[in-house]
Amino acid sequence: MQEIQYIGTKDLSPEEQETIQNISEEQWHKIQRIHKSVLGMTVHVKTAEKTGAKKRYDIHLRLSVLGKEHIESCAASDYDLRTALHKSYEDITHQVEHKLRT
């Protein structure tokens, strides 16, 4: 069952939304291969106030796991959306491996 919920993407451009969806779906399949009891994922995107030429992206991930509490990633932030997403997915993968002992 593939369930990815996106929060905070309405303020982003269509290209940024597509980037988030593509990377999230790819990483979602990897997480499900690591452990089968992961039921759903929430991707929360926050953008910091744009004061200069670039805006900063803060990414929070939360996984719903069968029979356990939620697993949350540390907040990953970067000025590049792809880098922030990959940092957050790397952290949540380590969290899944540690908490679910795979």
DRENLO-597911 format. One record per residue (C-alpha): residue number from 1; residue in three letters; x, y, z. Coordinates in nm, 3 decimals. Each point is the difference from the previous one (the first is absolute). Layout:
REM DRENLO-597911
NODE   num   residuo         X         Y         Z
NODE   NUM       ALA         X         Y         Z
...
//
This chain:
REM DRENLO-597911
NODE   num   residuo         X         Y         Z
NODE     1       MET     0.000     0.000     0.000
NODE     2       GLN     0.163     0.319    -0.116
NODE     3       GLU    -0.097     0.299     0.207
NODE     4       ILE     0.198     0.320    -0.018
NODE     5       GLN    -0.147     0.319     0.139
NODE     6       TYR     0.150     0.337    -0.092
NODE     7       ILE    -0.028     0.307     0.225
NODE     8       GLY     0.115     0.349    -0.093
NODE     9       THR     0.044    -0.056    -0.372
NODE    10       LYS    -0.270     0.245    -0.111
NODE    11       ASP     0.240     0.292     0.043
NODE    12       LEU     0.255    -0.159    -0.233
NODE    13       SER     0.028     0.024    -0.377
NODE    14       PRO    -0.126    -0.291    -0.215
NODE    15       GLU     0.361    -0.100    -0.078
NODE    16       GLU     0.084    -0.016     0.370
NODE    17       GLN    -0.315    -0.202     0.071
NODE    18       GLU     0.091    -0.246    -0.275
NODE    19       THR     0.354    -0.033     0.137
NODE    20       ILE    -0.137    -0.078     0.347
NODE    21       GLN    -0.244    -0.258    -0.136
NODE    22       ASN     0.259    -0.176    -0.218
NODE    23       ILE     0.264    -0.027     0.271
NODE    24       SER    -0.257    -0.094     0.265
NODE    25       GLU    -0.150    -0.282    -0.206
NODE    26       GLU     0.346    -0.138    -0.079
NODE    27       GLN     0.106     0.011     0.365
NODE    28       TRP    -0.336    -0.140     0.116
NODE    29       HIS     0.065    -0.320    -0.196
NODE    30       LYS     0.347    -0.028     0.155
NODE    31       ILE    -0.140     0.042     0.352
NODE    32       GLN    -0.266    -0.262    -0.063
NODE    33       ARG     0.268    -0.245    -0.119
NODE    34       ILE     0.195     0.057     0.323
NODE    35       HIS    -0.298    -0.078     0.221
NODE    36       LYS    -0.348    -0.121    -0.097
NODE    37       SER    -0.185     0.139     0.305
NODE    38       VAL     0.026     0.363    -0.116
NODE    39       LEU    -0.355     0.108    -0.085
NODE    40       GLY     0.018     0.364    -0.099
NODE    41       MET     0.219     0.304    -0.027
NODE    42       THR    -0.053     0.372     0.055
NODE    43       VAL     0.228     0.248    -0.175
NODE    44       HIS    -0.015     0.345     0.161
NODE    45       VAL     0.171     0.276    -0.197
NODE    46       LYS     0.064     0.340     0.151
NODE    47       THR     0.165     0.289    -0.175
NODE    48       ALA     0.186     0.259     0.202
NODE    49       GLU    -0.058     0.367    -0.062
NODE    50       LYS     0.165     0.101    -0.322
NODE    51       THR     0.228     0.291     0.087
NODE    52       GLY     0.266    -0.045    -0.266
NODE    53       ALA     0.016    -0.160    -0.340
NODE    54       LYS    -0.068    -0.352     0.130
NODE    55       LYS    -0.259    -0.155     0.227
NODE    56       ARG     0.080    -0.269     0.254
NODE    57       TYR    -0.197    -0.324     0.011
NODE    58       ASP    -0.069    -0.186     0.325
NODE    59       ILE    -0.112    -0.360    -0.048
NODE    60       HIS    -0.160    -0.214     0.273
NODE    61       LEU    -0.098    -0.362    -0.063
NODE    62       ARG    -0.224    -0.218     0.212
NODE    63       LEU    -0.065    -0.370    -0.054
NODE    64       SER    -0.299    -0.193     0.130
NODE    65       VAL     0.107    -0.345     0.111
NODE    66       LEU    -0.220    -0.299     0.079
NODE    67       GLY    -0.013    -0.056     0.376
NODE    68       LYS     0.243     0.280     0.086
NODE    69       GLU    -0.001     0.372     0.047
NODE    70       HIS     0.090     0.230    -0.284
NODE    71       ILE     0.361     0.023    -0.110
NODE    72       GLU     0.111     0.355    -0.073
NODE    73       SER     0.307     0.130    -0.174
NODE    74       CYS     0.208     0.287     0.121
NODE    75       ALA    -0.070     0.325    -0.177
NODE    76       ALA     0.216     0.022    -0.308
NODE    77       SER     0.046     0.343    -0.149
NODE    78       ASP     0.190     0.127    -0.298
NODE    79       TYR    -0.023     0.262    -0.270
NODE    80       ASP    -0.031    -0.274    -0.262
NODE    81       LEU    -0.327    -0.195     0.010
NODE    82       ARG     0.149    -0.326    -0.125
NODE    83       THR     0.281     0.009     0.256
NODE    84       ALA    -0.241     0.069     0.286
NODE    85       LEU    -0.224    -0.290    -0.110
NODE    86       HIS     0.289    -0.245    -0.030
NODE    87       LYS     0.138     0.100     0.341
NODE    88       SER    -0.340    -0.057     0.157
NODE    89       TYR    -0.050    -0.337    -0.171
NODE    90       GLU     0.347    -0.113     0.102
NODE    91       ASP    -0.084     0.083     0.362
NODE    92       ILE    -0.339    -0.175    -0.005
NODE    93       THR     0.160    -0.310    -0.155
NODE    94       HIS     0.248    -0.016     0.287
NODE    95       GLN    -0.286     0.049     0.248
NODE    96       VAL    -0.195    -0.290    -0.155
NODE    97       GLU     0.303    -0.229     0.006
NODE    98       HIS     0.074     0.090     0.362
NODE    99       LYS    -0.350    -0.004     0.148
NODE   100       LEU    -0.132    -0.298    -0.193
NODE   101       ARG     0.330    -0.194     0.016
NODE   102       THR     0.028    -0.101    -0.363
//
